[in-house]
Amino acid sequence: MEHRTLADIKCPGRVKVQTVEGKIAVRIMEMGITPGTEMHVIRSAPFEFPIEVKIRGNLLALRKPEASCIFLEHEEVLAK
C-alpha cells in the first residue's frame, strides 16, 4: 500500500495523521501534529508550498520538508 504524506495533498480536505517521521519529527509533534490527530487542509500556495492546515483550532503553514514527514492514514476530499 502506498503511504501518502501531507506533501501529496493538493486540494482542501480532512486528513488523519498515521505517523510522523524524519529528522524534524520532534519539532512537528511539538506543534501538536501527532499520530491520530485530524487536520483540515485549508489551501496550498500557488506553487504548492507552504500548505495551510487547521489543527485543534489553530492555523499552521507547513513547508515541504515538514509536510513530507507527516504520513496519513485517512483523507477526505472536500468540495471547493
Biopython code that builds the backbone (N, CA, C, O; Angstrom):
import numpy as np
from Bio.PDB.StructureBuilder import StructureBuilder

atoms = [
    (1, "MET", "N", (0.845, -1.192, 0.000)),
    (1, "MET", "CA", (0.000, 0.000, 0.000)),
    (1, "MET", "C", (0.884, 1.245, 0.000)),
    (1, "MET", "O", (1.876, 1.318, 0.725)),
    (2, "GLU", "N", (0.518, 2.198, -0.803)),
    (2, "GLU", "CA", (1.273, 3.440, -0.913)),
    (2, "GLU", "C", (0.977, 4.341, 0.281)),
    (2, "GLU", "O", (-0.181, 4.571, 0.631)),
    (3, "HIS", "N", (2.029, 4.841, 0.893)),
    (3, "HIS", "CA", (1.858, 5.747, 2.025)),
    (3, "HIS", "C", (1.877, 7.178, 1.515)),
    (3, "HIS", "O", (2.847, 7.603, 0.888)),
    (4, "ARG", "N", (0.826, 7.910, 1.776)),
    (4, "ARG", "CA", (0.748, 9.309, 1.357)),
    (4, "ARG", "C", (1.195, 10.206, 2.493)),
    (4, "ARG", "O", (0.958, 9.925, 3.668)),
    (5, "THR", "N", (1.843, 11.286, 2.112)),
    (5, "THR", "CA", (2.239, 12.281, 3.097)),
    (5, "THR", "C", (1.398, 13.527, 2.895)),
    (5, "THR", "O", (0.692, 13.658, 1.895)),
    (6, "LEU", "N", (1.477, 14.425, 3.835)),
    (6, "LEU", "CA", (0.758, 15.688, 3.712)),
    (6, "LEU", "C", (1.233, 16.459, 2.485)),
    (6, "LEU", "O", (0.461, 17.218, 1.900)),
    (7, "ALA", "N", (2.483, 16.278, 2.090)),
    (7, "ALA", "CA", (3.021, 16.953, 0.905)),
    (7, "ALA", "C", (2.325, 16.505, -0.379)),
    (7, "ALA", "O", (2.373, 17.218, -1.381)),
    (8, "ASP", "N", (1.681, 15.341, -0.370)),
    (8, "ASP", "CA", (0.987, 14.814, -1.550)),
    (8, "ASP", "C", (-0.414, 15.394, -1.728)),
    (8, "ASP", "O", (-1.002, 15.246, -2.799)),
    (9, "ILE", "N", (-0.951, 16.039, -0.724)),
    (9, "ILE", "CA", (-2.323, 16.556, -0.766)),
    (9, "ILE", "C", (-2.356, 17.841, -1.586)),
    (9, "ILE", "O", (-1.608, 18.782, -1.324)),
    (10, "LYS", "N", (-3.240, 17.863, -2.587)),
    (10, "LYS", "CA", (-3.304, 19.016, -3.489)),
    (10, "LYS", "C", (-4.563, 19.858, -3.338)),
    (10, "LYS", "O", (-4.617, 20.975, -3.850)),
    (11, "CYS", "N", (-5.572, 19.348, -2.648)),
    (11, "CYS", "CA", (-6.824, 20.087, -2.554)),
    (11, "CYS", "C", (-7.311, 20.105, -1.107)),
    (11, "CYS", "O", (-6.838, 19.330, -0.275)),
    (12, "PRO", "N", (-8.253, 20.989, -0.814)),
    (12, "PRO", "CA", (-8.790, 21.044, 0.552)),
    (12, "PRO", "C", (-9.393, 19.701, 0.964)),
    (12, "PRO", "O", (-9.974, 18.984, 0.149)),
    (13, "GLY", "N", (-9.239, 19.385, 2.234)),
    (13, "GLY", "CA", (-9.805, 18.142, 2.735)),
    (13, "GLY", "C", (-9.436, 17.904, 4.185)),
    (13, "GLY", "O", (-8.706, 18.681, 4.800)),
    (14, "ARG", "N", (-9.959, 16.813, 4.711)),
    (14, "ARG", "CA", (-9.632, 16.403, 6.081)),
    (14, "ARG", "C", (-8.694, 15.209, 5.997)),
    (14, "ARG", "O", (-8.868, 14.315, 5.168)),
    (15, "VAL", "N", (-7.710, 15.214, 6.861)),
    (15, "VAL", "CA", (-6.751, 14.114, 6.891)),
    (15, "VAL", "C", (-6.521, 13.684, 8.333)),
    (15, "VAL", "O", (-6.741, 14.452, 9.269)),
    (16, "LYS", "N", (-6.075, 12.447, 8.493)),
    (16, "LYS", "CA", (-5.738, 11.930, 9.814)),
    (16, "LYS", "C", (-4.293, 11.451, 9.774)),
    (16, "LYS", "O", (-3.890, 10.724, 8.866)),
    (17, "VAL", "N", (-3.524, 11.865, 10.766)),
    (17, "VAL", "CA", (-2.100, 11.548, 10.822)),
    (17, "VAL", "C", (-1.909, 10.102, 11.279)),
    (17, "VAL", "O", (-2.463, 9.683, 12.295)),
    (18, "GLN", "N", (-1.122, 9.352, 10.518)),
    (18, "GLN", "CA", (-0.772, 7.990, 10.899)),
    (18, "GLN", "C", (0.510, 7.992, 11.722)),
    (18, "GLN", "O", (0.570, 7.400, 12.800)),
    (19, "THR", "N", (1.535, 8.664, 11.202)),
    (19, "THR", "CA", (2.817, 8.730, 11.889)),
    (19, "THR", "C", (3.587, 9.965, 11.440)),
    (19, "THR", "O", (3.309, 10.535, 10.385)),
    (20, "VAL", "N", (4.544, 10.366, 12.244)),
    (20, "VAL", "CA", (5.433, 11.481, 11.910)),
    (20, "VAL", "C", (6.849, 10.935, 11.992)),
    (20, "VAL", "O", (7.255, 10.400, 13.024)),
    (21, "GLU", "N", (7.599, 11.070, 10.904)),
    (21, "GLU", "CA", (8.940, 10.508, 10.840)),
    (21, "GLU", "C", (9.934, 11.554, 10.356)),
    (21, "GLU", "O", (9.548, 12.628, 9.895)),
    (22, "GLY", "N", (11.200, 11.232, 10.466)),
    (22, "GLY", "CA", (12.244, 12.097, 9.938)),
    (22, "GLY", "C", (12.960, 12.896, 11.012)),
    (22, "GLY", "O", (12.644, 12.817, 12.199)),
    (23, "LYS", "N", (13.932, 13.665, 10.554)),
    (23, "LYS", "CA", (14.797, 14.426, 11.459)),
    (23, "LYS", "C", (14.047, 15.500, 12.237)),
    (23, "LYS", "O", (14.441, 15.849, 13.350)),
    (24, "ILE", "N", (12.974, 16.023, 11.663)),
    (24, "ILE", "CA", (12.248, 17.111, 12.334)),
    (24, "ILE", "C", (10.942, 16.628, 12.970)),
    (24, "ILE", "O", (10.063, 17.434, 13.275)),
    (25, "ALA", "N", (10.817, 15.323, 13.166)),
    (25, "ALA", "CA", (9.585, 14.753, 13.725)),
    (25, "ALA", "C", (9.255, 15.327, 15.096)),
    (25, "ALA", "O", (8.094, 15.620, 15.381)),
    (26, "VAL", "N", (10.261, 15.491, 15.947)),
    (26, "VAL", "CA", (10.006, 16.018, 17.295)),
    (26, "VAL", "C", (9.450, 17.432, 17.208)),
    (26, "VAL", "O", (8.511, 17.772, 17.927)),
    (27, "ARG", "N", (10.015, 18.255, 16.342)),
    (27, "ARG", "CA", (9.543, 19.635, 16.172)),
    (27, "ARG", "C", (8.093, 19.655, 15.695)),
    (27, "ARG", "O", (7.282, 20.441, 16.183)),
    (28, "ILE", "N", (7.776, 18.788, 14.743)),
    (28, "ILE", "CA", (6.411, 18.717, 14.216)),
    (28, "ILE", "C", (5.440, 18.286, 15.317)),
    (28, "ILE", "O", (4.356, 18.855, 15.447)),
    (29, "MET", "N", (5.823, 17.294, 16.099)),
    (29, "MET", "CA", (4.942, 16.826, 17.172)),
    (29, "MET", "C", (4.784, 17.875, 18.266)),
    (29, "MET", "O", (3.744, 17.927, 18.923)),
    (30, "GLU", "N", (5.794, 18.707, 18.470)),
    (30, "GLU", "CA", (5.667, 19.809, 19.431)),
    (30, "GLU", "C", (4.645, 20.840, 18.969)),
    (30, "GLU", "O", (4.095, 21.574, 19.791)),
    (31, "MET", "N", (4.380, 20.906, 17.659)),
    (31, "MET", "CA", (3.362, 21.808, 17.116)),
    (31, "MET", "C", (1.964, 21.219, 17.277)),
    (31, "MET", "O", (0.977, 21.870, 16.934)),
    (32, "GLY", "N", (1.870, 19.988, 17.798)),
    (32, "GLY", "CA", (0.571, 19.362, 18.017)),
    (32, "GLY", "C", (0.172, 18.363, 16.955)),
    (32, "GLY", "O", (-0.930, 17.815, 17.005)),
    (33, "ILE", "N", (1.047, 18.115, 15.995)),
    (33, "ILE", "CA", (0.751, 17.160, 14.932)),
    (33, "ILE", "C", (1.311, 15.808, 15.366)),
    (33, "ILE", "O", (2.498, 15.526, 15.197)),
    (34, "THR", "N", (0.436, 14.982, 15.926)),
    (34, "THR", "CA", (0.829, 13.684, 16.466)),
    (34, "THR", "C", (-0.019, 12.583, 15.827)),
    (34, "THR", "O", (-1.075, 12.877, 15.265)),
    (35, "PRO", "N", (0.418, 11.325, 15.900)),
    (35, "PRO", "CA", (-0.385, 10.232, 15.346)),
    (35, "PRO", "C", (-1.814, 10.247, 15.902)),
    (35, "PRO", "O", (-2.035, 10.402, 17.102)),
    (36, "GLY", "N", (-2.772, 10.078, 14.984)),
    (36, "GLY", "CA", (-4.179, 10.079, 15.361)),
    (36, "GLY", "C", (-4.848, 11.440, 15.263)),
    (36, "GLY", "O", (-6.073, 11.536, 15.346)),
    (37, "THR", "N", (-4.059, 12.492, 15.088)),
    (37, "THR", "CA", (-4.603, 13.847, 15.008)),
    (37, "THR", "C", (-5.300, 14.061, 13.668)),
    (37, "THR", "O", (-4.786, 13.668, 12.621)),
    (38, "GLU", "N", (-6.470, 14.685, 13.710)),
    (38, "GLU", "CA", (-7.169, 15.055, 12.482)),
    (38, "GLU", "C", (-6.871, 16.507, 12.168)),
    (38, "GLU", "O", (-6.867, 17.362, 13.054)),
    (39, "MET", "N", (-6.617, 16.779, 10.881)),
    (39, "MET", "CA", (-6.323, 18.136, 10.413)),
    (39, "MET", "C", (-7.216, 18.460, 9.233)),
    (39, "MET", "O", (-7.674, 17.565, 8.522)),
    (40, "HIS", "N", (-7.456, 19.729, 9.032)),
    (40, "HIS", "CA", (-8.197, 20.210, 7.878)),
    (40, "HIS", "C", (-7.210, 20.966, 6.996)),
    (40, "HIS", "O", (-6.663, 21.988, 7.410)),
    (41, "VAL", "N", (-6.983, 20.471, 5.792)),
    (41, "VAL", "CA", (-6.110, 21.162, 4.841)),
    (41, "VAL", "C", (-6.926, 22.301, 4.245)),
    (41, "VAL", "O", (-7.932, 22.068, 3.575)),
    (42, "ILE", "N", (-6.491, 23.530, 4.491)),
    (42, "ILE", "CA", (-7.223, 24.712, 4.032)),
    (42, "ILE", "C", (-6.886, 25.033, 2.581)),
    (42, "ILE", "O", (-7.770, 25.142, 1.732)),
    (43, "ARG", "N", (-5.592, 25.180, 2.313)),
    (43, "ARG", "CA", (-5.145, 25.510, 0.949)),
    (43, "ARG", "C", (-3.634, 25.350, 0.868)),
    (43, "ARG", "O", (-2.933, 25.245, 1.875)),
    (44, "SER", "N", (-3.166, 25.336, -0.375)),
    (44, "SER", "CA", (-1.725, 25.345, -0.598)),
    (44, "SER", "C", (-1.398, 26.550, -1.466)),
    (44, "SER", "O", (-2.237, 27.027, -2.230)),
    (45, "ALA", "N", (-0.185, 27.029, -1.341)),
    (45, "ALA", "CA", (0.263, 28.201, -2.089)),
    (45, "ALA", "C", (0.276, 27.879, -3.590)),
    (45, "ALA", "O", (0.211, 26.710, -3.970)),
    (46, "PRO", "N", (0.358, 28.911, -4.446)),
    (46, "PRO", "CA", (0.313, 28.702, -5.897)),
    (46, "PRO", "C", (1.303, 27.657, -6.415)),
    (46, "PRO", "O", (0.989, 26.933, -7.360)),
    (47, "PHE", "N", (2.465, 27.567, -5.827)),
    (47, "PHE", "CA", (3.440, 26.567, -6.258)),
    (47, "PHE", "C", (3.529, 25.436, -5.239)),
    (47, "PHE", "O", (4.590, 24.845, -5.036)),
    (48, "GLU", "N", (2.405, 25.148, -4.609)),
    (48, "GLU", "CA", (2.162, 24.026, -3.707)),
    (48, "GLU", "C", (2.596, 24.224, -2.259)),
    (48, "GLU", "O", (1.994, 23.613, -1.375)),
    (49, "PHE", "N", (3.585, 25.024, -1.971)),
    (49, "PHE", "CA", (4.055, 25.163, -0.593)),
    (49, "PHE", "C", (4.198, 26.621, -0.247)),
    (49, "PHE", "O", (4.599, 27.403, -1.109)),
    (50, "PRO", "N", (3.895, 27.028, 0.962)),
    (50, "PRO", "CA", (3.506, 26.183, 2.091)),
    (50, "PRO", "C", (2.060, 25.702, 1.987)),
    (50, "PRO", "O", (1.265, 26.219, 1.201)),
    (51, "ILE", "N", (1.751, 24.709, 2.795)),
    (51, "ILE", "CA", (0.397, 24.181, 2.923)),
    (51, "ILE", "C", (-0.172, 24.729, 4.223)),
    (51, "ILE", "O", (0.466, 24.657, 5.273)),
    (52, "GLU", "N", (-1.385, 25.280, 4.141)),
    (52, "GLU", "CA", (-2.039, 25.804, 5.343)),
    (52, "GLU", "C", (-3.000, 24.753, 5.883)),
    (52, "GLU", "O", (-3.863, 24.256, 5.159)),
    (53, "VAL", "N", (-2.842, 24.418, 7.164)),
    (53, "VAL", "CA", (-3.715, 23.434, 7.804)),
    (53, "VAL", "C", (-4.300, 24.016, 9.085)),
    (53, "VAL", "O", (-3.710, 24.892, 9.718)),
    (54, "LYS", "N", (-5.469, 23.510, 9.445)),
    (54, "LYS", "CA", (-6.086, 23.889, 10.716)),
    (54, "LYS", "C", (-6.070, 22.655, 11.602)),
    (54, "LYS", "O", (-6.561, 21.589, 11.229)),
    (55, "ILE", "N", (-5.488, 22.827, 12.791)),
    (55, "ILE", "CA", (-5.357, 21.723, 13.720)),
    (55, "ILE", "C", (-5.686, 22.220, 15.117)),
    (55, "ILE", "O", (-5.081, 23.174, 15.606)),
    (56, "ARG", "N", (-6.646, 21.567, 15.754)),
    (56, "ARG", "CA", (-7.075, 21.939, 17.109)),
    (56, "ARG", "C", (-7.377, 23.434, 17.225)),
    (56, "ARG", "O", (-7.040, 24.065, 18.227)),
    (57, "GLY", "N", (-8.010, 23.993, 16.197)),
    (57, "GLY", "CA", (-8.403, 25.397, 16.224)),
    (57, "GLY", "C", (-7.322, 26.377, 15.827)),
    (57, "GLY", "O", (-7.570, 27.583, 15.802)),
    (58, "ASN", "N", (-6.129, 25.897, 15.515)),
    (58, "ASN", "CA", (-5.018, 26.775, 15.142)),
    (58, "ASN", "C", (-4.649, 26.583, 13.681)),
    (58, "ASN", "O", (-4.708, 25.470, 13.158)),
    (59, "LEU", "N", (-4.266, 27.675, 13.024)),
    (59, "LEU", "CA", (-3.796, 27.601, 11.648)),
    (59, "LEU", "C", (-2.277, 27.500, 11.636)),
    (59, "LEU", "O", (-1.590, 28.240, 12.340)),
    (60, "LEU", "N", (-1.760, 26.575, 10.827)),
    (60, "LEU", "CA", (-0.320, 26.403, 10.674)),
    (60, "LEU", "C", (0.023, 26.401, 9.195)),
    (60, "LEU", "O", (-0.740, 25.882, 8.380)),
    (61, "ALA", "N", (1.161, 26.976, 8.844)),
    (61, "ALA", "CA", (1.693, 26.901, 7.488)),
    (61, "ALA", "C", (2.905, 25.983, 7.542)),
    (61, "ALA", "O", (3.851, 26.233, 8.290)),
    (62, "LEU", "N", (2.874, 24.927, 6.753)),
    (62, "LEU", "CA", (3.939, 23.932, 6.763)),
    (62, "LEU", "C", (4.698, 23.944, 5.443)),
    (62, "LEU", "O", (4.093, 23.981, 4.372)),
    (63, "ARG", "N", (6.015, 23.912, 5.525)),
    (63, "ARG", "CA", (6.858, 23.848, 4.335)),
    (63, "ARG", "C", (6.943, 22.394, 3.861)),
    (63, "ARG", "O", (6.507, 21.474, 4.553)),
    (64, "LYS", "N", (7.512, 22.211, 2.672)),
    (64, "LYS", "CA", (7.611, 20.871, 2.100)),
    (64, "LYS", "C", (8.380, 19.897, 2.997)),
    (64, "LYS", "O", (7.917, 18.770, 3.174)),
    (65, "PRO", "N", (9.539, 20.273, 3.578)),
    (65, "PRO", "CA", (10.231, 19.303, 4.433)),
    (65, "PRO", "C", (9.383, 18.847, 5.625)),
    (65, "PRO", "O", (9.461, 17.691, 6.038)),
    (66, "GLU", "N", (8.586, 19.743, 6.167)),
    (66, "GLU", "CA", (7.713, 19.388, 7.289)),
    (66, "GLU", "C", (6.569, 18.494, 6.816)),
    (66, "GLU", "O", (6.287, 17.461, 7.424)),
    (67, "ALA", "N", (5.913, 18.899, 5.726)),
    (67, "ALA", "CA", (4.768, 18.146, 5.203)),
    (67, "ALA", "C", (5.168, 16.747, 4.743)),
    (67, "ALA", "O", (4.364, 15.818, 4.818)),
    (68, "SER", "N", (6.394, 16.589, 4.272)),
    (68, "SER", "CA", (6.878, 15.290, 3.791)),
    (68, "SER", "C", (7.117, 14.292, 4.920)),
    (68, "SER", "O", (7.234, 13.094, 4.665)),
    (69, "CYS", "N", (7.192, 14.758, 6.144)),
    (69, "CYS", "CA", (7.417, 13.883, 7.308)),
    (69, "CYS", "C", (6.117, 13.399, 7.931)),
    (69, "CYS", "O", (6.137, 12.551, 8.823)),
    (70, "ILE", "N", (4.987, 13.927, 7.470)),
    (70, "ILE", "CA", (3.688, 13.607, 8.065)),
    (70, "ILE", "C", (2.964, 12.600, 7.172)),
    (70, "ILE", "O", (2.475, 12.950, 6.098)),
    (71, "PHE", "N", (2.902, 11.351, 7.625)),
    (71, "PHE", "CA", (2.246, 10.288, 6.869)),
    (71, "PHE", "C", (0.791, 10.178, 7.304)),
    (71, "PHE", "O", (0.470, 10.299, 8.486)),
    (72, "LEU", "N", (-0.091, 9.945, 6.318)),
    (72, "LEU", "CA", (-1.534, 9.983, 6.555)),
    (72, "LEU", "C", (-2.151, 8.599, 6.484)),
    (72, "LEU", "O", (-1.707, 7.746, 5.715)),
    (73, "GLU", "N", (-3.182, 8.383, 7.295)),
    (73, "GLU", "CA", (-3.924, 7.121, 7.240)),
    (73, "GLU", "C", (-5.305, 7.308, 6.642)),
    (73, "GLU", "O", (-5.959, 6.329, 6.281)),
    (74, "HIS", "N", (-5.754, 8.534, 6.531)),
    (74, "HIS", "CA", (-7.111, 8.793, 6.040)),
    (74, "HIS", "C", (-7.142, 10.152, 5.362)),
    (74, "HIS", "O", (-6.514, 11.105, 5.822)),
    (75, "GLU", "N", (-7.876, 10.229, 4.267)),
    (75, "GLU", "CA", (-8.034, 11.503, 3.557)),
    (75, "GLU", "C", (-9.467, 11.608, 3.065)),
    (75, "GLU", "O", (-10.011, 10.660, 2.497)),
    (76, "GLU", "N", (-10.068, 12.754, 3.284)),
    (76, "GLU", "CA", (-11.414, 13.031, 2.794)),
    (76, "GLU", "C", (-11.348, 14.339, 2.029)),
    (76, "GLU", "O", (-11.080, 15.392, 2.608)),
    (77, "VAL", "N", (-11.594, 14.271, 0.719)),
    (77, "VAL", "CA", (-11.548, 15.461, -0.121)),
    (77, "VAL", "C", (-12.850, 16.234, 0.057)),
    (77, "VAL", "O", (-13.937, 15.658, 0.015)),
    (78, "LEU", "N", (-12.727, 17.540, 0.256)),
    (78, "LEU", "CA", (-13.900, 18.397, 0.407)),
    (78, "LEU", "C", (-14.144, 19.156, -0.885)),
    (78, "LEU", "O", (-13.198, 19.517, -1.585)),
    (79, "ALA", "N", (-15.405, 19.399, -1.202)),
    (79, "ALA", "CA", (-15.743, 20.181, -2.388)),
    (79, "ALA", "C", (-15.266, 21.604, -2.208)),
    (79, "ALA", "O", (-15.301, 22.157, -1.109)),
    (80, "LYS", "N", (-14.819, 22.188, -3.308)),
    (80, "LYS", "CA", (-14.317, 23.569, -3.244)),
    (80, "LYS", "C", (-15.440, 24.558, -3.180)),
    (80, "LYS", "O", (-15.199, 25.764, -3.121)),
]
sb = StructureBuilder()
sb.init_structure("model")
sb.init_model(0)
sb.init_chain("A")
sb.init_seg("    ")
for serial, (resi, resn, name, xyz) in enumerate(atoms, 1):
    if name == "N":
        sb.init_residue(resn, " ", resi, " ")
    sb.init_atom(name, np.array(xyz, "f"), 0.0, 1.0, " ", f" {name:<3s}", serial, name[0])
structure = sb.get_structure()
